[in-house]
Amino acid sequence: MQAPPPARPTTTTEPPQQGLFVREGAFCHPEGALGLSPRGEPLVCRKDSNRGDRLRWQRV
């Protein structure tokens, strides 16, 4: 008879994923997606009225 496998820890030392690094003003998809600028500023994918309502990364 074999012993049961060791239990896996329920915690991790890795930090949670904060988001995707993206460039402000770049094309994005889908609308409402969240990302981070390389400087750590939060960005959201939404329509840009200055660019014909195309989806672009914009500051929150």
For each residue, the residues with C-beta under 8 A, 3 or more apart:
1:
2:
3:
4:
5:
6:
7:
8:
9: 12
10:
11:
12: 9
13:
14:
15: 18
16:
17:
18: 15 36
19: 34 35 36 42
20: 33 34 35 36
21: 35 36 37 38
22: 26 28 35 36 37 43 57
23: 26 37 38 57
24: 37 41 43 57 58 59
25: 56 57 58
26: 22 23 56 57
27: 54 55 56
28: 22 33 35 45 55 56 57
29: 33 45 55
30: 33 45 55
31: 45 46 47 55
32: 44 45 46
33: 20 28 29 30 44 45
34: 19 20 42 43 44 45
35: 19 20 21 22 28 42 43 44 45 57
36: 18 19 20 21 22 40 41 42 43
37: 21 22 23 24 40 41 43 57
38: 21 23
39:
40: 36 37
41: 24 36 37 59
42: 19 34 35 36 59 60
43: 22 24 34 35 36 37 57 58 59 60
44: 32 33 34 35 57 58 59 60
45: 28 29 30 31 32 33 34 35 55 56 57 58
46: 31 32 55 56 58
47: 31 53 54 55 56
48: 51 52 53 54 55 56 58
49: 53
50:
51: 48 54 56
52: 48
53: 47 48 49
54: 27 47 48 51
55: 27 28 29 30 31 45 46 47 48
56: 25 26 27 28 45 46 47 48 51
57: 22 23 24 25 26 28 35 37 43 44 45
58: 24 25 43 44 45 46 48
59: 24 41 42 43 44
60: 42 43 44
